[in-house]
Amino acid sequence: MGDCCLKGFRWNGEPAGQETTLAGRSCYKTGTNPNVAILVVHDLFGWTFPNTRLLSDHLAEEVGCTVYVPDFFGGEVLPHDIILDGSRWNELDLPGFLGRNTKAIREPEIFSCARALRTEHKHSSVGAIGFCFGGWAVFRLGAKDVKLVDCIATAHPTMLEKKEISDIGVPVQVMAPEHDPQFTEELKAFSNEVIPKLGLPYDYQYFPSLTHGFATRGNPNDKDEIAGMERAKNAAVLWFRQWLHKTSQDN
């Protein structure tokens, strides 16, 4: 995980949801569908980042579901004014922050939130989408020996390992920018070689010229980036509409 995970822009707009709790964790919630839910696993900007909340509002409205964005950084929030200013990154203890938020530490919390959507909130159909840091997590949520969700989507995943890709057991959507030092050319090629052999629905969306972080932190004043952001959002909406509402109707 590197500097690319901190670059980006902050969007304008006021989130429409509310803050609540999920499995004992602080959580942003938006939407009102009692049957269909999406769990968002956030990037380094955390659960309070306005872009993530605005995107969640779009998913809730356009998919027709309830979206949950829990805090998976233990109450710690990297200051947005610093992480959006590349000249001030030296003020951050990023290695220390990542050491407090390893996969081993956060996976149990992510799993408990996914379980709570079914057991406590009684959603019959649950999907998960992960951005950057959240990318590895949704693959683990949808692993063939776990299957805590019915389908997953990810944009520019970080810390994703080949075994996590090979172990996926639910329909999977991957949104990959051309330039990404985290989701490398090797991992892209591995995904496109391995996943189609698993007998799963697979949607690979490629975004030429775009870079890591575009789906949640793209520049709204750059025509190529805004087109990519809109395309990624629309692709995720169609993906979740197909798999979550289908599952909900089948149950």
C-alpha positions as protocol buffer text, in pm:
chain_id: "A"
residue {
  index: 1
  type: MET
  ca { x: 0 y: 0 z: 0 }
}
residue {
  index: 2
  type: GLY
  ca { x: 155 y: 328 z: -109 }
}
residue {
  index: 3
  type: ASP
  ca { x: 105 y: 694 z: -193 }
}
residue {
  index: 4
  type: CYS
  ca { x: -153 y: 611 z: -460 }
}
residue {
  index: 5
  type: CYS
  ca { x: -390 y: 506 z: -182 }
}
residue {
  index: 6
  type: LEU
  ca { x: -390 y: 861 z: -48 }
}
residue {
  index: 7
  type: LYS
  ca { x: -420 y: 1064 z: -367 }
}
residue {
  index: 8
  type: GLY
  ca { x: -753 y: 1203 z: -474 }
}
residue {
  index: 9
  type: PHE
  ca { x: -1020 y: 1468 z: -464 }
}
residue {
  index: 10
  type: ARG
  ca { x: -1309 y: 1544 z: -231 }
}
residue {
  index: 11
  type: TRP
  ca { x: -1651 y: 1568 z: -393 }
}
residue {
  index: 12
  type: ASN
  ca { x: -1922 y: 1820 z: -321 }
}
residue {
  index: 13
  type: GLY
  ca { x: -2255 y: 1719 z: -172 }
}
residue {
  index: 14
  type: GLU
  ca { x: -2423 y: 1631 z: 156 }
}
residue {
  index: 15
  type: PRO
  ca { x: -2468 y: 1263 z: 245 }
}
residue {
  index: 16
  type: ALA
  ca { x: -2833 y: 1167 z: 292 }
}
residue {
  index: 17
  type: GLY
  ca { x: -2797 y: 881 z: 539 }
}
residue {
  index: 18
  type: GLN
  ca { x: -2748 y: 861 z: 913 }
}
residue {
  index: 19
  type: GLU
  ca { x: -2494 y: 738 z: 1161 }
}
residue {
  index: 20
  type: THR
  ca { x: -2585 y: 428 z: 1359 }
}
residue {
  index: 21
  type: THR
  ca { x: -2414 y: 106 z: 1470 }
}
residue {
  index: 22
  type: LEU
  ca { x: -2366 y: -237 z: 1315 }
}
residue {
  index: 23
  type: ALA
  ca { x: -2231 y: -529 z: 1517 }
}
residue {
  index: 24
  type: GLY
  ca { x: -2121 y: -281 z: 1782 }
}
residue {
  index: 25
  type: ARG
  ca { x: -1930 y: -61 z: 1538 }
}
residue {
  index: 26
  type: SER
  ca { x: -2004 y: 295 z: 1429 }
}
residue {
  index: 27
  type: CYS
  ca { x: -2168 y: 283 z: 1089 }
}
residue {
  index: 28
  type: TYR
  ca { x: -2308 y: 506 z: 815 }
}
residue {
  index: 29
  type: LYS
  ca { x: -2642 y: 372 z: 691 }
}
residue {
  index: 30
  type: THR
  ca { x: -2841 y: 485 z: 390 }
}
residue {
  index: 31
  type: GLY
  ca { x: -3149 y: 337 z: 223 }
}
residue {
  index: 32
  type: THR
  ca { x: -3452 y: 156 z: 360 }
}
residue {
  index: 33
  type: ASN
  ca { x: -3487 y: -182 z: 188 }
}
residue {
  index: 34
  type: PRO
  ca { x: -3549 y: -445 z: 460 }
}
residue {
  index: 35
  type: ASN
  ca { x: -3451 y: -733 z: 232 }
}
residue {
  index: 36
  type: VAL
  ca { x: -3151 y: -623 z: 25 }
}
residue {
  index: 37
  type: ALA
  ca { x: -2827 y: -486 z: 172 }
}
residue {
  index: 38
  type: ILE
  ca { x: -2479 y: -389 z: 59 }
}
residue {
  index: 39
  type: LEU
  ca { x: -2181 y: -380 z: 295 }
}
residue {
  index: 40
  type: VAL
  ca { x: -1919 y: -122 z: 193 }
}
residue {
  index: 41
  type: VAL
  ca { x: -1563 y: -187 z: 309 }
}
residue {
  index: 42
  type: HIS
  ca { x: -1397 y: 153 z: 288 }
}
residue {
  index: 43
  type: ASP
  ca { x: -1053 y: 265 z: 175 }
}
residue {
  index: 44
  type: LEU
  ca { x: -785 y: 442 z: 381 }
}
residue {
  index: 45
  type: PHE
  ca { x: -1004 y: 752 z: 400 }
}
residue {
  index: 46
  type: GLY
  ca { x: -1234 y: 561 z: 635 }
}
residue {
  index: 47
  type: TRP
  ca { x: -1605 y: 543 z: 706 }
}
residue {
  index: 48
  type: THR
  ca { x: -1652 y: 921 z: 747 }
}
residue {
  index: 49
  type: PHE
  ca { x: -1510 y: 1021 z: 407 }
}
residue {
  index: 50
  type: PRO
  ca { x: -1785 y: 1217 z: 227 }
}
residue {
  index: 51
  type: ASN
  ca { x: -1708 y: 1060 z: -113 }
}
residue {
  index: 52
  type: THR
  ca { x: -1769 y: 712 z: 21 }
}
residue {
  index: 53
  type: ARG
  ca { x: -2095 y: 820 z: 182 }
}
residue {
  index: 54
  type: LEU
  ca { x: -2215 y: 999 z: -133 }
}
residue {
  index: 55
  type: LEU
  ca { x: -2136 y: 693 z: -343 }
}
residue {
  index: 56
  type: SER
  ca { x: -2322 y: 477 z: -91 }
}
residue {
  index: 57
  type: ASP
  ca { x: -2624 y: 705 z: -125 }
}
residue {
  index: 58
  type: HIS
  ca { x: -2620 y: 646 z: -501 }
}
residue {
  index: 59
  type: LEU
  ca { x: -2599 y: 269 z: -454 }
}
residue {
  index: 60
  type: ALA
  ca { x: -2885 y: 269 z: -205 }
}
residue {
  index: 61
  type: GLU
  ca { x: -3112 y: 467 z: -435 }
}
residue {
  index: 62
  type: GLU
  ca { x: -3019 y: 312 z: -768 }
}
residue {
  index: 63
  type: VAL
  ca { x: -2987 y: -50 z: -657 }
}
residue {
  index: 64
  type: GLY
  ca { x: -3286 y: -24 z: -427 }
}
residue {
  index: 65
  type: CYS
  ca { x: -3119 y: -147 z: -109 }
}
residue {
  index: 66
  type: THR
  ca { x: -2985 y: -47 z: 230 }
}
residue {
  index: 67
  type: VAL
  ca { x: -2613 y: 33 z: 235 }
}
residue {
  index: 68
  type: TYR
  ca { x: -2392 y: 6 z: 543 }
}
residue {
  index: 69
  type: VAL
  ca { x: -2045 y: 164 z: 579 }
}
residue {
  index: 70
  type: PRO
  ca { x: -1905 y: 49 z: 914 }
}
residue {
  index: 71
  type: ASP
  ca { x: -1589 y: 184 z: 1076 }
}
residue {
  index: 72
  type: PHE
  ca { x: -1315 y: -74 z: 1028 }
}
residue {
  index: 73
  type: PHE
  ca { x: -1032 y: 139 z: 1168 }
}
residue {
  index: 74
  type: GLY
  ca { x: -1123 y: 115 z: 1536 }
}
residue {
  index: 75
  type: GLY
  ca { x: -1244 y: 472 z: 1568 }
}
residue {
  index: 76
  type: GLU
  ca { x: -931 y: 619 z: 1413 }
}
residue {
  index: 77
  type: VAL
  ca { x: -977 y: 851 z: 1115 }
}
residue {
  index: 78
  type: LEU
  ca { x: -692 y: 983 z: 904 }
}
residue {
  index: 79
  type: PRO
  ca { x: -740 y: 1363 z: 875 }
}
residue {
  index: 80
  type: HIS
  ca { x: -888 y: 1433 z: 534 }
}
residue {
  index: 81
  type: ASP
  ca { x: -719 y: 1773 z: 505 }
}
residue {
  index: 82
  type: ILE
  ca { x: -381 y: 1601 z: 528 }
}
residue {
  index: 83
  type: ILE
  ca { x: -442 y: 1297 z: 314 }
}
residue {
  index: 84
  type: LEU
  ca { x: -578 y: 1514 z: 34 }
}
residue {
  index: 85
  type: ASP
  ca { x: -260 y: 1726 z: 40 }
}
residue {
  index: 86
  type: GLY
  ca { x: 41 y: 1535 z: -87 }
}
residue {
  index: 87
  type: SER
  ca { x: 283 y: 1788 z: 58 }
}
residue {
  index: 88
  type: ARG
  ca { x: 173 y: 1699 z: 413 }
}
residue {
  index: 89
  type: TRP
  ca { x: 188 y: 1319 z: 404 }
}
residue {
  index: 90
  type: ASN
  ca { x: 503 y: 1332 z: 617 }
}
residue {
  index: 91
  type: GLU
  ca { x: 272 y: 1431 z: 903 }
}
residue {
  index: 92
  type: LEU
  ca { x: 115 y: 1086 z: 896 }
}
residue {
  index: 93
  type: ASP
  ca { x: 246 y: 770 z: 1058 }
}
residue {
  index: 94
  type: LEU
  ca { x: 114 y: 551 z: 779 }
}
residue {
  index: 95
  type: PRO
  ca { x: 319 y: 239 z: 873 }
}
residue {
  index: 96
  type: GLY
  ca { x: 187 y: 262 z: 1228 }
}
residue {
  index: 97
  type: PHE
  ca { x: -168 y: 311 z: 1104 }
}
residue {
  index: 98
  type: LEU
  ca { x: -145 y: 8 z: 876 }
}
residue {
  index: 99
  type: GLY
  ca { x: 5 y: -193 z: 1160 }
}
residue {
  index: 100
  type: ARG
  ca { x: -306 y: -120 z: 1365 }
}
residue {
  index: 101
  type: ASN
  ca { x: -529 y: -225 z: 1077 }
}
residue {
  index: 102
  type: THR
  ca { x: -391 y: -551 z: 947 }
}
residue {
  index: 103
  type: LYS
  ca { x: -603 y: -818 z: 783 }
}
residue {
  index: 104
  type: ALA
  ca { x: -579 y: -1034 z: 1095 }
}
residue {
  index: 105
  type: ILE
  ca { x: -710 y: -751 z: 1312 }
}
residue {
  index: 106
  type: ARG
  ca { x: -992 y: -628 z: 1088 }
}
residue {
  index: 107
  type: GLU
  ca { x: -1117 y: -947 z: 922 }
}
residue {
  index: 108
  type: PRO
  ca { x: -1314 y: -1070 z: 1228 }
}
residue {
  index: 109
  type: GLU
  ca { x: -1488 y: -731 z: 1255 }
}
residue {
  index: 110
  type: ILE
  ca { x: -1574 y: -729 z: 885 }
}
residue {
  index: 111
  type: PHE
  ca { x: -1711 y: -1080 z: 908 }
}
residue {
  index: 112
  type: SER
  ca { x: -1920 y: -994 z: 1216 }
}
residue {
  index: 113
  type: CYS
  ca { x: -2078 y: -701 z: 1034 }
}
residue {
  index: 114
  type: ALA
  ca { x: -2168 y: -921 z: 738 }
}
residue {
  index: 115
  type: ARG
  ca { x: -2324 y: -1180 z: 970 }
}
residue {
  index: 116
  type: ALA
  ca { x: -2520 y: -910 z: 1153 }
}
residue {
  index: 117
  type: LEU
  ca { x: -2687 y: -802 z: 830 }
}
residue {
  index: 118
  type: ARG
  ca { x: -2857 y: -1141 z: 812 }
}
residue {
  index: 119
  type: THR
  ca { x: -2897 y: -1238 z: 1177 }
}
residue {
  index: 120
  type: GLU
  ca { x: -2987 y: -904 z: 1336 }
}
residue {
  index: 121
  type: HIS
  ca { x: -3119 y: -701 z: 1044 }
}
residue {
  index: 122
  type: LYS
  ca { x: -3276 y: -998 z: 862 }
}
residue {
  index: 123
  type: HIS
  ca { x: -3160 y: -899 z: 513 }
}
residue {
  index: 124
  type: SER
  ca { x: -3219 y: -1198 z: 289 }
}
residue {
  index: 125
  type: SER
  ca { x: -2982 y: -1078 z: 18 }
}
residue {
  index: 126
  type: VAL
  ca { x: -2642 y: -927 z: 97 }
}
residue {
  index: 127
  type: GLY
  ca { x: -2363 y: -802 z: -127 }
}
residue {
  index: 128
  type: ALA
  ca { x: -2029 y: -638 z: -50 }
}
residue {
  index: 129
  type: ILE
  ca { x: -1816 y: -384 z: -230 }
}
residue {
  index: 130
  type: GLY
  ca { x: -1463 y: -293 z: -133 }
}
residue {
  index: 131
  type: PHE
  ca { x: -1248 y: -1 z: -241 }
}
residue {
  index: 132
  type: CYS
  ca { x: -869 y: -3 z: -212 }
}
residue {
  index: 133
  type: PHE
  ca { x: -813 y: -136 z: 146 }
}
residue {
  index: 134
  type: GLY
  ca { x: -1155 y: -301 z: 130 }
}
residue {
  index: 135
  type: GLY
  ca { x: -1074 y: -503 z: -182 }
}
residue {
  index: 136
  type: TRP
  ca { x: -909 y: -798 z: -10 }
}
residue {
  index: 137
  type: ALA
  ca { x: -1189 y: -805 z: 248 }
}
residue {
  index: 138
  type: VAL
  ca { x: -1475 y: -860 z: 4 }
}
residue {
  index: 139
  type: PHE
  ca { x: -1287 y: -1149 z: -157 }
}
residue {
  index: 140
  type: ARG
  ca { x: -1261 y: -1310 z: 186 }
}
residue {
  index: 141
  type: LEU
  ca { x: -1630 y: -1244 z: 257 }
}
residue {
  index: 142
  type: GLY
  ca { x: -1715 y: -1427 z: -64 }
}
residue {
  index: 143
  type: ALA
  ca { x: -1463 y: -1709 z: -29 }
}
residue {
  index: 144
  type: LYS
  ca { x: -1598 y: -2054 z: -114 }
}
residue {
  index: 145
  type: ASP
  ca { x: -1559 y: -2175 z: 246 }
}
residue {
  index: 146
  type: VAL
  ca { x: -1712 y: -1855 z: 391 }
}
residue {
  index: 147
  type: LYS
  ca { x: -1985 y: -1711 z: 164 }
}
residue {
  index: 148
  type: LEU
  ca { x: -2111 y: -1451 z: 406 }
}
residue {
  index: 149
  type: VAL
  ca { x: -2238 y: -1251 z: 108 }
}
residue {
  index: 150
  type: ASP
  ca { x: -2417 y: -1340 z: -215 }
}
residue {
  index: 151
  type: CYS
  ca { x: -2191 y: -1144 z: -449 }
}
residue {
  index: 152
  type: ILE
  ca { x: -1901 y: -901 z: -438 }
}
residue {
  index: 153
  type: ALA
  ca { x: -1758 y: -607 z: -630 }
}
residue {
  index: 154
  type: THR
  ca { x: -1429 y: -426 z: -592 }
}
residue {
  index: 155
  type: ALA
  ca { x: -1258 y: -125 z: -746 }
}
residue {
  index: 156
  type: HIS
  ca { x: -877 y: -91 z: -743 }
}
residue {
  index: 157
  type: PRO
  ca { x: -826 y: -347 z: -461 }
}
residue {
  index: 158
  type: THR
  ca { x: -520 y: -325 z: -238 }
}
residue {
  index: 159
  type: MET
  ca { x: -335 y: -601 z: -50 }
}
residue {
  index: 160
  type: LEU
  ca { x: -522 y: -861 z: -256 }
}
residue {
  index: 161
  type: GLU
  ca { x: -341 y: -1196 z: -276 }
}
residue {
  index: 162
  type: LYS
  ca { x: -358 y: -1464 z: -543 }
}
residue {
  index: 163
  type: LYS
  ca { x: -501 y: -1718 z: -297 }
}
residue {
  index: 164
  type: GLU
  ca { x: -786 y: -1482 z: -212 }
}
residue {
  index: 165
  type: ILE
  ca { x: -864 y: -1454 z: -582 }
}
residue {
  index: 166
  type: SER
  ca { x: -847 y: -1831 z: -632 }
}
residue {
  index: 167
  type: ASP
  ca { x: -1073 y: -1897 z: -331 }
}
residue {
  index: 168
  type: ILE
  ca { x: -1364 y: -1678 z: -442 }
}
residue {
  index: 169
  type: GLY
  ca { x: -1695 y: -1864 z: -438 }
}
residue {
  index: 170
  type: VAL
  ca { x: -1962 y: -1607 z: -531 }
}
residue {
  index: 171
  type: PRO
  ca { x: -2028 y: -1386 z: -836 }
}
residue {
  index: 172
  type: VAL
  ca { x: -1747 y: -1132 z: -858 }
}
residue {
  index: 173
  type: GLN
  ca { x: -1704 y: -796 z: -1029 }
}
residue {
  index: 174
  type: VAL
  ca { x: -1363 y: -629 z: -1061 }
}
residue {
  index: 175
  type: MET
  ca { x: -1313 y: -268 z: -1171 }
}
residue {
  index: 176
  type: ALA
  ca { x: -951 y: -220 z: -1270 }
}
residue {
  index: 177
  type: PRO
  ca { x: -780 y: 103 z: -1377 }
}
residue {
  index: 178
  type: GLU
  ca { x: -497 y: 83 z: -1627 }
}
residue {
  index: 179
  type: HIS
  ca { x: -243 y: 234 z: -1389 }
}
residue {
  index: 180
  type: ASP
  ca { x: -242 y: 68 z: -1048 }
}
residue {
  index: 181
  type: PRO
  ca { x: 70 y: -22 z: -848 }
}
residue {
  index: 182
  type: GLN
  ca { x: -151 y: -219 z: -606 }
}
residue {
  index: 183
  type: PHE
  ca { x: -372 y: -421 z: -841 }
}
residue {
  index: 184
  type: THR
  ca { x: -78 y: -494 z: -1068 }
}
residue {
  index: 185
  type: GLU
  ca { x: -68 y: -622 z: -1425 }
}
residue {
  index: 186
  type: GLU
  ca { x: 24 y: -961 z: -1278 }
}
residue {
  index: 187
  type: LEU
  ca { x: -281 y: -967 z: -1052 }
}
residue {
  index: 188
  type: LYS
  ca { x: -507 y: -849 z: -1333 }
}
residue {
  index: 189
  type: ALA
  ca { x: -380 y: -1128 z: -1559 }
}
residue {
  index: 190
  type: PHE
  ca { x: -411 y: -1382 z: -1277 }
}
residue {
  index: 191
  type: SER
  ca { x: -772 y: -1278 z: -1208 }
}
residue {
  index: 192
  type: ASN
  ca { x: -866 y: -1305 z: -1574 }
}
residue {
  index: 193
  type: GLU
  ca { x: -701 y: -1644 z: -1603 }
}
residue {
  index: 194
  type: VAL
  ca { x: -827 y: -1804 z: -1282 }
}
residue {
  index: 195
  type: ILE
  ca { x: -1174 y: -1667 z: -1209 }
}
residue {
  index: 196
  type: PRO
  ca { x: -1333 y: -1771 z: -1542 }
}
residue {
  index: 197
  type: LYS
  ca { x: -1232 y: -2130 z: -1461 }
}
residue {
  index: 198
  type: LEU
  ca { x: -1417 y: -2129 z: -1128 }
}
residue {
  index: 199
  type: GLY
  ca { x: -1764 y: -2156 z: -1280 }
}
residue {
  index: 200
  type: LEU
  ca { x: -1873 y: -1823 z: -1134 }
}
residue {
  index: 201
  type: PRO
  ca { x: -2034 y: -1519 z: -1293 }
}
residue {
  index: 202
  type: TYR
  ca { x: -1747 y: -1276 z: -1350 }
}
residue {
  index: 203
  type: ASP
  ca { x: -1754 y: -915 z: -1465 }
}
residue {
  index: 204
  type: TYR
  ca { x: -1417 y: -755 z: -1537 }
}
residue {
  index: 205
  type: GLN
  ca { x: -1435 y: -383 z: -1605 }
}
residue {
  index: 206
  type: TYR
  ca { x: -1119 y: -219 z: -1741 }
}
residue {
  index: 207
  type: PHE
  ca { x: -1065 y: 157 z: -1727 }
}
residue {
  index: 208
  type: PRO
  ca { x: -795 y: 272 z: -1970 }
}
residue {
  index: 209
  type: SER
  ca { x: -585 y: 574 z: -1873 }
}
residue {
  index: 210
  type: LEU
  ca { x: -727 y: 587 z: -1519 }
}
residue {
  index: 211
  type: THR
  ca { x: -532 y: 536 z: -1197 }
}
residue {
  index: 212
  type: HIS
  ca { x: -572 y: 375 z: -856 }
}
residue {
  index: 213
  type: GLY
  ca { x: -844 y: 540 z: -648 }
}
residue {
  index: 214
  type: PHE
  ca { x: -1047 y: 679 z: -938 }
}
residue {
  index: 215
  type: ALA
  ca { x: -1378 y: 520 z: -833 }
}
residue {
  index: 216
  type: THR
  ca { x: -1392 y: 693 z: -495 }
}
residue {
  index: 217
  type: ARG
  ca { x: -1149 y: 983 z: -527 }
}
residue {
  index: 218
  type: GLY
  ca { x: -1153 y: 1083 z: -893 }
}
residue {
  index: 219
  type: ASN
  ca { x: -1126 y: 1445 z: -1004 }
}
residue {
  index: 220
  type: PRO
  ca { x: -1477 y: 1574 z: -1079 }
}
residue {
  index: 221
  type: ASN
  ca { x: -1323 y: 1842 z: -1303 }
}
residue {
  index: 222
  type: ASP
  ca { x: -1146 y: 1591 z: -1528 }
}
residue {
  index: 223
  type: LYS
  ca { x: -1376 y: 1463 z: -1803 }
}
residue {
  index: 224
  type: ASP
  ca { x: -1202 y: 1126 z: -1828 }
}
residue {
  index: 225
  type: GLU
  ca { x: -1204 y: 1069 z: -1454 }
}
residue {
  index: 226
  type: ILE
  ca { x: -1564 y: 1174 z: -1407 }
}
residue {
  index: 227
  type: ALA
  ca { x: -1666 y: 946 z: -1695 }
}
residue {
  index: 228
  type: GLY
  ca { x: -1477 y: 663 z: -1526 }
}
residue {
  index: 229
  type: MET
  ca { x: -1638 y: 734 z: -1190 }
}
residue {
  index: 230
  type: GLU
  ca { x: -1984 y: 731 z: -1345 }
}
residue {
  index: 231
  type: ARG
  ca { x: -1913 y: 415 z: -1540 }
}
residue {
  index: 232
  type: ALA
  ca { x: -1783 y: 237 z: -1230 }
}
residue {
  index: 233
  type: LYS
  ca { x: -2086 y: 343 z: -1028 }
}
residue {
  index: 234
  type: ASN
  ca { x: -2324 y: 234 z: -1303 }
}
residue {
  index: 235
  type: ALA
  ca { x: -2147 y: -100 z: -1342 }
}
residue {
  index: 236
  type: ALA
  ca { x: -2175 y: -169 z: -969 }
}
residue {
  index: 237
  type: VAL
  ca { x: -2543 y: -71 z: -971 }
}
residue {
  index: 238
  type: LEU
  ca { x: -2624 y: -311 z: -1254 }
}
residue {
  index: 239
  type: TRP
  ca { x: -2420 y: -587 z: -1093 }
}
residue {
  index: 240
  type: PHE
  ca { x: -2594 y: -562 z: -758 }
}
residue {
  index: 241
  type: ARG
  ca { x: -2937 y: -522 z: -914 }
}
residue {
  index: 242
  type: GLN
  ca { x: -2888 y: -847 z: -1100 }
}
residue {
  index: 243
  type: TRP
  ca { x: -2751 y: -1063 z: -821 }
}
residue {
  index: 244
  type: LEU
  ca { x: -2904 y: -918 z: -506 }
}
residue {
  index: 245
  type: HIS
  ca { x: -3260 y: -872 z: -625 }
}
residue {
  index: 246
  type: LYS
  ca { x: -3249 y: -1210 z: -795 }
}
residue {
  index: 247
  type: THR
  ca { x: -3137 y: -1371 z: -469 }
}
residue {
  index: 248
  type: SER
  ca { x: -3396 y: -1177 z: -272 }
}
residue {
  index: 249
  type: GLN
  ca { x: -3676 y: -1292 z: -500 }
}
residue {
  index: 250
  type: ASP
  ca { x: -3556 y: -1652 z: -489 }
}
residue {
  index: 251
  type: ASN
  ca { x: -3556 y: -1665 z: -108 }
}
